[in-house]
Amino acid sequence: MIIPSIDLMSGNAVQLIGGEKKALDAGDPRPIARNFGLVGEIAVIDLDAALRQGSNADTIRDLLAIAPCRVGGGLRDVQTAIDWLDAGARKVILGTAATPEVLRELPAERTIAALDARDGEVVVDGWRERTGRRIEDRMSELRPYVGGFLVTLVENEGRMTGIDADRVRAIVEAADGARVTIAGGVKSADDVALIDSLGADAQVGMALYTGGFDVADALIACLRSDRPDGLYPTVVVDERDQALGLCYSSDSSIKRAIETRSGVYWSRSRDALWEKGATSGARQELLGIDVDCDRDALRFRVRQDDPGFCHLNTRTCFGEARGLGELARRLERIASDPPAGSYTAKLFASPDLLRRKILEEARELGEATTRDHTVAEAADLLYFTLTRLAASGIDLADVESELDRRALKVTRRSADPREKSFQEANPATEPGLNQP
């Protein structure tokens, strides 16, 4: 698939030709990341750090909060790589520092070795120093320590010269099962599809910035429908990955969905584009598009407005939703219009009461010994926690995203409890507050 690239200099997205001459300055990378991130991971490369002339760390941190990113440029030691993994980078890209001594200290599945080559020879130090080593030899040396390779064909970088299929095929074979990303020379969406068909990803910069094609074109070029009508079955899920229903997408509906960042599909009954919620008001904000392993089906991740996805005014086409997500949404509705006299309304009206209930239920969960008691106390604590989120206007999906971000950390925090006891945090417990 496509890996859109954001190369950074002085806080701006730029494109260089041959790694030396600045060809364009695209300005603020944040809106670019929002667009590129709709189709998956993006590559964020700190050119200033790579050239030892500064750092774009603050900008990269902003981009990590916007889209899934693999981060590279100037990562010369283990700790810097770990810091970026801890900060939320899906993967780190190491160039000069990609040695067995460094790589063995990093999680291989999240580490990419960047091999920059001029005419098949590895170059380092911002593409300025030749090493005399061949790409294939370097890949063989590093393969046990990495999950992937980024191979930049420097002589083609920024020049949109097209793709040599035989060369890409040879690089993929040399990778011996590690995922390869090819950069340099991509000029069309068909080039992206060719690289994808050869078992690699295409890292693209210049062609996207100059309007040669866009991320929608690249995604569509990689798809292969097995249906007579050429449509792609599309599973629609919410931000918590709960299935809302099944639709169908066409090339034109995919382009419109990405352009408008909304749920746009192909209506088989009307044989036309269909924008979800255009007439009912139950609109969708498009959060991302995932392609399945066979490239013949899609998953649209959306933020669904009420009353829901189904034309029967239910949350899903399979009936009403259940579980924590539905409870969270119900509490959000109650928070905006609390019913008089309800216990939940009382909690919204009394932040101190809600605080004490959370502390009380946390203690009771910690003291539970039987299965049934643990389940009951966990349910109580989750209810009060979700009430706290609703009172603060925080979506449960935001908490889940934070947990996902923490799961990316390599550095683990201590398991030791804080010194402050429950009694110190909650010196008095109001009687009669045991029931949610």
N, C-alpha and C positions, 0 to 999 in steps of 0.2 A: 504494500500500500504506500501512500504518500506520507512522508515525514516533512511537513513544512518547516523551513528554517528561519530563525530570527537571529541574525548576526548583529552584535551590539558594539557600537563605538560611541563613547561620550553620551551614553544613555539613549541613543537613537538606533533604530533598525537601519542597517546599511547593507549594501552589496558591493563586493570587491570583484575585480577581474584578475584572475590568476593569483589571488591572494595578496595583491599589491595595490592596484589602482582602484580608488573608490569610484564606482560607477553611478551610484545613486544613494541618496539619503531619504529613507521613507518616514522619518520622524518618530513620533511616539509609538513604541512597540505594543502598548497595552491593547488598543483596539484591534491591532493585527492579531494578537494572541487570541482574543475573543473569537475572531472569525476562524483562524486556523484550528483552534482547539475543538471545533465542532466535529472534526473527522478523526480525532485521536491525538496521539502524542505529537508534540512539536519539539524541535531541537533548538535550544537556546545556546548560542556560542558567544562567549566573551572575548572578542577580538583584542580589546585593550589588554586584558590579562594575558592572552596568548602572546602578544607582542611586547609584554613587560612595560606597558606604557599607561597603566591605570587599572581601574576595576569598575565593573557595572553590577556589583553584588546587590545593591539596593534595588535596582531595576529588576534583576532576576528574581529576587524575593517577591516582588509584586506579580511577576508573571507566573510564579508557582501557585499563587492564589487564584489565578484566572484559568489556567489550562494545565493538563498533564504535560510535564516537561522532562526532557532529558537534557542535562546541563554539561557543557564542556567549555574549554578554553582556559588555559592557565592552571589546570589542576595538576600540580607537580608533586604532591605528597599525599600520603594516606589520609591524614587528618582533614585536609581540605576536601577530599572526596567524601569522607564520612560526614563532614559538616553539611554538604549539599544533600546527601541522602537523608540526613536527619531533618533537613529543612523542607523535605517533601519532593525532591527530585525523584522521578520514577527510575531513572538510570543516570549514571555519570559516564562521561566520555573522557578518557585519558589518552594523551598523545605521547609526548616525550617521556612522561612518567610511567608509561605502560610497560613496565618491566616485571618479570616474575616476582621479584622481591616486594614490589609495591602491590601488585594485583592479588597476591595470595592473602593479603590482609583485608580484602574487600569481598563482599558477596558477589560471586561470579555471575549469578543470574541478573544482577543489576549493574553490571560493569561492561562497558563497551571500549574496546581498544581502537583508537583512531589511527589509521594508517594513511598518511598523505603521500601521494606518489606523483612524481613527474616521469612520464614514459616508463612506468613500472618500477622506478627506484624510489624507495622511501625517503622522504624529506622531513626535517624537523625544524624547530625554532621558528614558528610562523611561516613555514614553507620555504625558508631561506637557506637551509643547510642540507646538502646531500649526504646520505649515509653509506652509499654503496651497497645497501641491502635490497633484495627483491621483496616484493609484497608477499609472495607465496612463502618464502622462508620465514619472514616475520610472523605470519599467521600461524605457521606450524609451531613456532616457539611459544606463542602466547595462548594457543587454543585451550590448554588445560585450565586457564585462569579466568576466562571471560565467557560471557553469554552471547556476545556479539562483536561484530567489527563494523566500523564506519570507514569505508574506503573512499577517499576523496581523490578524484582524478584532477590534479591541480591544473594541468595544461588545458583542461576543459572548463574549469570553475569560472562561472559568470559569463561564459561565452555561448552557451546554448548551442553546442555543436552537434547534439544528438548522441545516441547511445550505440556502442559497439556490443552487440548481443554476445558474440563469442568471448569477448573480454569479460563481461559480467558473468557469463556462465563459468568461466575458468576461476574467477574469484570466489563464486559460490561453492564450487567444488573444493577449492583450497581451504575454505572455512570449516569443512568437515563437520557440518551439522550446526555450527553456530550461526545465528541470524546475521545476515549481512545487510548493511545499508549503503547504498551507492550515492555519492554526491559528485556533481560536476557533469555538465553537458546536457542535462534534461531540458528539452525545448518544447515538448508537447505532452498532452495527457496520454497519448499513445505510448510515449517513452516510459511513463510511469507504469502503464499496463504491461509493457514488455518486461520491465524489471520485475514486476510482481509475478508474472508468469514464469520467470526464471527462479523464483523462490527468494527474492530479496525485496527490500524496501527502497524507495527513491527519496532521498533528501533533496528538497527543491527550494531554491531561493529566487534567483533572478527571474525565471520564467513567471513566477507568481507575481512578483513586484512590477514587472513590465507589462502585465496583462496578456502574456502568451496563452495562459489558461488559468482557471481558478481551482480551488480545492474541490468544488462540486464536479467539475469536469474530470479531475483525476480520480475521484471516487467512482464515478459512473463508468469510466474507462476500464476499471478493474472488475466490474460486475459481469456475471454471466447468467442470464435467466435461462431456466430449462422449461419455461412455459410457452405455449404457442402465442400468447398475447404479449410476451416480452416483459411482463411485470415481475416485480420482486415482492414476495410475501414479506410483510413488515410487522413485527411484533412491537407494539407500543407499550412502554413501561413508564412509570412515574420516576421521580428523582430517587426513590427508594428501591427501584428495580422491581416493583410490583406490576404484574401484567395487567394492562387496562383493556386490551383487545387486539384484534388482528386487522390490519389494513393491507393495501397494496400500493406499491410505489412504482412510478415510471421515471424515466430519465428527466422529464420536464418537471415532475412534482418534486424530485430530489433537489433540483436546482432552485426551484421556488422556495422550498423549505429552508434551505441554507441562506438564500438571499434575504428572506424575511424573518429568519430565526423563529419560525412557527410551525405548527403541525399541518403540513400540506401533503395530501396523498392523491392517489388516482381513484376516482369513482368508476367502478366497472359498470354500474347500472346506468350512469349518465355519460360514460365514456368521456370524462372531463376531469380537470383538476378540482380537488375538493379541499378547502381549507376548514379544518375542524373549528367549530364555534363561530364561524362567520355570520351565521343567522341565529344560532341558539345562544350565543354569548359564552358557551363553555369552551373558551379558547385554550390553546396550548402554546407554551413557550418552549421552543426546541433547545434542549441542553446538549445534545450530542447524538451522533449516528455511529453505530457499530455495524461492522460487516461480519457475517459468519465465515467459518473456515472454508466453505466451498464457494464463497463469493456469489451465492445465489439468493440470499435472504438478508434482511436488515433488522436492526433493532433501533427504534427511535426512543430516546430518553427525553421526556417532556415534563414540564410543570403544568399540571392540569387544573383549570379553573372549575369551580362548582357550576352545575350540580354533578358533573362527572363526564366520563367519556361516552357512555352508552346513550343512544337516542331515547331509552326508557328512563333517563334521568337517574341512573345509578352510577356509582363511581367506576365500575368496570362492566364489561359486556358479559361477565360471568356472575353478576349479582353485586350486592354491596360488599365493600371491602371489610376486612376484619383486622384484628391484631393491634399492635402499637400504633401503626400509622393511622388507622381509623379513629382510635381513641384520641390521638394527638389532634386530628382535624376536628373532632367533636368538641374538644376542650377549647380549641381556637375559636370556634363558633360561639361557645358559651362565654368566652372572655369578651367578645365584642357586644354581647347582649345577655348578661347573666340573668337567668330566671329568678325571680324574687323568692327568697326563702330556701333555695337549694343549698346543699352543703358546699358544692363547688363554688357557688356565688359567694358564700361566706369566706372561703379561702382566698378568692380574688380580692375581696374587700379588706382582708386582714393579712398583709404580708408577714407580720410577725407570727401569726398562727400557722401559716403555711411553712415558715422556716422551722418552727418547733416540731411540726408534724414530720417534716423530712428527716430531722435529726432523730426523732423518736423511732421512726420506721427503720432507719438505717441501723440503729442499735438493735432493734428486735430481729432484723434479718441476720445480723451478725451473731446473735445468740440462738437462732433457730437450730434445732438438732435433727428433727425428722423431715422426711421428704415433703409431706403435706404442709407442715408448718413453714418450711423454707419457701415453697411455692406461694403460699398465702402472703407471707411477709414481703416477698419479692414483688408480688402484684401490688401490694399497698405502696411500696416505695416507688415503683414505676409510675403509679397513678399520681402520686404527689410530685414526683419529678417532672412529669409531663405537664402537670398543672403549673408548676414553676416556669417551665418553658413558655407555655401559652401566655402566662401573665406578663412575661418579658418580651413577647412578640418574636420568639425564637422558634424556628422550624426544627422538627425532629431530624430532618435530613441534614441540617447543618451540624448537628451533633454527630451523626453517622459519618459525615465527611471528615470531621475532626478525628474520629476514631480511625478512619482509613488513613489519614495523614500520619497519625501516630504509629500505625502498623508499618509505615515505611521507614521508621527510625531504625538505625543500626545500633546507636548507642542506647543502652537500656538503663532506665532509672533504677535506683535502689528500691528494694521491696520493703524496706524498713518503714513502719508506720510513723506518722508524725507524733511528736511528744504530747501534743494537746489531747487530753482525754475527752470522752463524751461528756462527763460531768462538768468539766471546765467549759466546754463549748455550750452546754445546755444545763445550767445549774438547777433549773426548775422545770418540771414537766406538768403542764396543765392537765388535771384529771378529766376523764371523760372524752379524750380525743383519740380513742383507740379505733374508731370506725371511720373509714373513708366515705 
